[in-house]
């Protein structure tokens, strides 16, 4: 970028941001408890947490909170439209890669 982005307003008169935010996911609904279970397994597998880490001692299930949604998934339509890219990484593979990156980034040794 050689200079600041051009300032533009939309049809409604509001400023149009000079950037876009994209949701990147596999566009497939995932169960939250499945997500947590897989994340635990992958954090242990990667050596971020010890094999005997007691997840149950730290888990506290509570009723739905304000703002919680029963089902969520990544709407990747803008990413597909603008870049022709449709993510396809499954949950376990993505969480495995995250756990490995986390261990390396924070230089965790087990």
Phi and psi in degrees as GROMACS dihedral restraints (atoms count N, CA, C in turn):
[ dihedral_restraints ]
;  ai    aj    ak    al  type     phi  dphi    fc
    3     4     5     6     1   -94.2    20    10
    4     5     6     7     1   -19.7    20    10
    6     7     8     9     1  -153.7    20    10
    7     8     9    10     1   175.2    20    10
    9    10    11    12     1   -63.3    20    10
   10    11    12    13     1   147.4    20    10
   12    13    14    15     1   -61.0    20    10
   13    14    15    16     1   149.6    20    10
   15    16    17    18     1   -67.3    20    10
   16    17    18    19     1   136.5    20    10
   18    19    20    21     1   -80.9    20    10
   19    20    21    22     1   127.1    20    10
   21    22    23    24     1  -133.4    20    10
   22    23    24    25     1   151.2    20    10
   24    25    26    27     1  -115.8    20    10
   25    26    27    28     1   147.6    20    10
   27    28    29    30     1   -81.6    20    10
   28    29    30    31     1  -178.3    20    10
   30    31    32    33     1   -60.1    20    10
   31    32    33    34     1   -26.6    20    10
   33    34    35    36     1   -85.5    20    10
   34    35    36    37     1     0.4    20    10
   36    37    38    39     1    87.5    20    10
   37    38    39    40     1    -7.4    20    10
   39    40    41    42     1   -83.0    20    10
   40    41    42    43     1   148.8    20    10
   42    43    44    45     1   -65.2    20    10
   43    44    45    46     1   143.1    20    10
   45    46    47    48     1   -96.1    20    10
   46    47    48    49     1   121.3    20    10
   48    49    50    51     1   -61.9    20    10
   49    50    51    52     1   145.8    20    10
   51    52    53    54     1   -83.6    20    10
   52    53    54    55     1    28.4    20    10
   54    55    56    57     1  -151.9    20    10
   55    56    57    58     1   169.5    20    10
   57    58    59    60     1  -132.7    20    10
   58    59    60    61     1   148.6    20    10
   60    61    62    63     1  -112.0    20    10
   61    62    63    64     1   130.7    20    10
   63    64    65    66     1  -116.6    20    10
   64    65    66    67     1   138.2    20    10
   66    67    68    69     1   -88.2    20    10
   67    68    69    70     1   120.5    20    10
   69    70    71    72     1  -115.7    20    10
   70    71    72    73     1   115.3    20    10
   72    73    74    75     1  -160.7    20    10
   73    74    75    76     1  -172.0    20    10
   75    76    77    78     1   -94.4    20    10
   76    77    78    79     1     8.8    20    10
   78    79    80    81     1    57.7    20    10
   79    80    81    82     1    34.0    20    10
   81    82    83    84     1  -135.1    20    10
   82    83    84    85     1   125.4    20    10
   84    85    86    87     1   -59.0    20    10
   85    86    87    88     1   140.2    20    10
   87    88    89    90     1  -126.6    20    10
   88    89    90    91     1   141.8    20    10
   90    91    92    93     1   -76.1    20    10
   91    92    93    94     1   132.1    20    10
   93    94    95    96     1   -59.4    20    10
   94    95    96    97     1   -43.3    20    10
   96    97    98    99     1   -66.8    20    10
   97    98    99   100     1   -34.3    20    10
   99   100   101   102     1   -63.8    20    10
  100   101   102   103     1   -42.4    20    10
  102   103   104   105     1   -57.9    20    10
  103   104   105   106     1   -48.5    20    10
  105   106   107   108     1   -63.3    20    10
  106   107   108   109     1   -43.6    20    10
  108   109   110   111     1   -61.9    20    10
  109   110   111   112     1   -46.9    20    10
  111   112   113   114     1   -64.9    20    10
  112   113   114   115     1   -40.5    20    10
  114   115   116   117     1   -61.2    20    10
  115   116   117   118     1   -43.7    20    10
  117   118   119   120     1   -57.0    20    10
  118   119   120   121     1   -49.8    20    10
  120   121   122   123     1   -60.5    20    10
  121   122   123   124     1   -41.4    20    10
  123   124   125   126     1   -74.9    20    10
  124   125   126   127     1   -33.0    20    10
  126   127   128   129     1   -66.1    20    10
  127   128   129   130     1   -36.0    20    10
  129   130   131   132     1   -71.5    20    10
  130   131   132   133     1   -46.8    20    10
  132   133   134   135     1   -57.4    20    10
  133   134   135   136     1   -40.0    20    10
  135   136   137   138     1   -77.4    20    10
  136   137   138   139     1   -11.8    20    10
  138   139   140   141     1    85.7    20    10
  139   140   141   142     1    13.9    20    10
  141   142   143   144     1   -71.6    20    10
  142   143   144   145     1   -39.4    20    10
  144   145   146   147     1  -119.4    20    10
  145   146   147   148     1   150.8    20    10
  147   148   149   150     1   -68.6    20    10
  148   149   150   151     1   153.5    20    10
  150   151   152   153     1   -59.3    20    10
  151   152   153   154     1   -27.0    20    10
  153   154   155   156     1   -97.6    20    10
  154   155   156   157     1    16.3    20    10
  156   157   158   159     1   -59.3    20    10
  157   158   159   160     1   131.5    20    10
  159   160   161   162     1   -94.1    20    10
  160   161   162   163     1    89.1    20    10
  162   163   164   165     1   -64.4    20    10
  163   164   165   166     1   -38.3    20    10
  165   166   167   168     1   -60.6    20    10
  166   167   168   169     1   -33.6    20    10
  168   169   170   171     1   -68.5    20    10
  169   170   171   172     1   -21.4    20    10
  171   172   173   174     1  -106.1    20    10
  172   173   174   175     1    -6.0    20    10
  174   175   176   177     1   -88.8    20    10
  175   176   177   178     1   132.2    20    10
  177   178   179   180     1  -134.2    20    10
  178   179   180   181     1   105.1    20    10
  180   181   182   183     1   -83.6    20    10
  181   182   183   184     1   130.3    20    10
  183   184   185   186     1  -128.9    20    10
  184   185   186   187     1   161.5    20    10
  186   187   188   189     1   -62.8    20    10
  187   188   189   190     1   165.4    20    10
  189   190   191   192     1   -52.6    20    10
  190   191   192   193     1   137.8    20    10
  192   193   194   195     1  -103.9    20    10
  193   194   195   196     1   161.9    20    10
  195   196   197   198     1   -55.0    20    10
  196   197   198   199     1   130.4    20    10
  198   199   200   201     1    93.0    20    10
  199   200   201   202     1   -14.5    20    10
  201   202   203   204     1   -68.7    20    10
  202   203   204   205     1   148.2    20    10
  204   205   206   207     1  -123.8    20    10
  205   206   207   208     1   144.3    20    10
  207   208   209   210     1   -69.8    20    10
  208   209   210   211     1   -31.4    20    10
  210   211   212   213     1  -139.6    20    10
  211   212   213   214     1   137.9    20    10
  213   214   215   216     1  -145.9    20    10
  214   215   216   217     1   152.7    20    10
  216   217   218   219     1  -159.4    20    10
  217   218   219   220     1   165.3    20    10
  219   220   221   222     1   -79.5    20    10
  220   221   222   223     1   122.3    20    10
  222   223   224   225     1   -88.2    20    10
  223   224   225   226     1   104.7    20    10
  225   226   227   228     1   -99.1    20    10
  226   227   228   229     1    14.8    20    10
  228   229   230   231     1   -60.0    20    10
  229   230   231   232     1   -39.8    20    10
  231   232   233   234     1   -66.0    20    10
  232   233   234   235     1   -39.8    20    10
  234   235   236   237     1   -63.5    20    10
  235   236   237   238     1   -43.8    20    10
  237   238   239   240     1   -64.9    20    10
  238   239   240   241     1   -42.6    20    10
  240   241   242   243     1   -64.2    20    10
  241   242   243   244     1   -46.9    20    10
  243   244   245   246     1   -81.9    20    10
  244   245   246   247     1   -28.2    20    10
  246   247   248   249     1  -125.4    20    10
  247   248   249   250     1    -6.4    20    10
  249   250   251   252     1    66.7    20    10
  250   251   252   253     1    24.9    20    10
  252   253   254   255     1  -113.8    20    10
  253   254   255   256     1   128.0    20    10
  255   256   257   258     1  -121.1    20    10
  256   257   258   259     1   107.8    20    10
  258   259   260   261     1   -59.3    20    10
  259   260   261   262     1   144.9    20    10
  261   262   263   264     1  -137.5    20    10
  262   263   264   265     1    10.5    20    10
  264   265   266   267     1   -68.6    20    10
  265   266   267   268     1   128.3    20    10
  267   268   269   270     1   -75.5    20    10
  268   269   270   271     1   163.8    20    10
  270   271   272   273     1   -57.8    20    10
  271   272   273   274     1   -49.8    20    10
  273   274   275   276     1   -61.3    20    10
  274   275   276   277     1   -44.7    20    10
  276   277   278   279     1   -62.3    20    10
  277   278   279   280     1   -43.6    20    10
  279   280   281   282     1   -63.4    20    10
  280   281   282   283     1   -43.7    20    10
  282   283   284   285     1   -70.6    20    10
  283   284   285   286     1   -32.7    20    10
  285   286   287   288     1   -63.7    20    10
  286   287   288   289     1   -46.4    20    10
  288   289   290   291     1   -63.8    20    10
  289   290   291   292     1   -39.0    20    10
  291   292   293   294     1   -62.3    20    10
  292   293   294   295     1   -47.7    20    10
  294   295   296   297     1   -61.3    20    10
  295   296   297   298     1   -40.6    20    10
  297   298   299   300     1   -66.7    20    10
  298   299   300   301     1   -42.9    20    10
  300   301   302   303     1   -61.2    20    10
  301   302   303   304     1   -45.7    20    10
  303   304   305   306     1   -58.8    20    10
  304   305   306   307     1   -47.0    20    10
  306   307   308   309     1   -60.7    20    10
  307   308   309   310     1   -43.9    20    10
  309   310   311   312     1   -69.1    20    10
  310   311   312   313     1   -45.2    20    10
  312   313   314   315     1   -61.3    20    10
  313   314   315   316     1   -42.1    20    10
  315   316   317   318     1   -94.5    20    10
  316   317   318   319     1     7.1    20    10
  318   319   320   321     1    52.8    20    10
  319   320   321   322     1    46.1    20    10
  321   322   323   324     1   -80.2    20    10
  322   323   324   325     1   130.1    20    10
  324   325   326   327     1  -119.3    20    10
  325   326   327   328     1   126.1    20    10
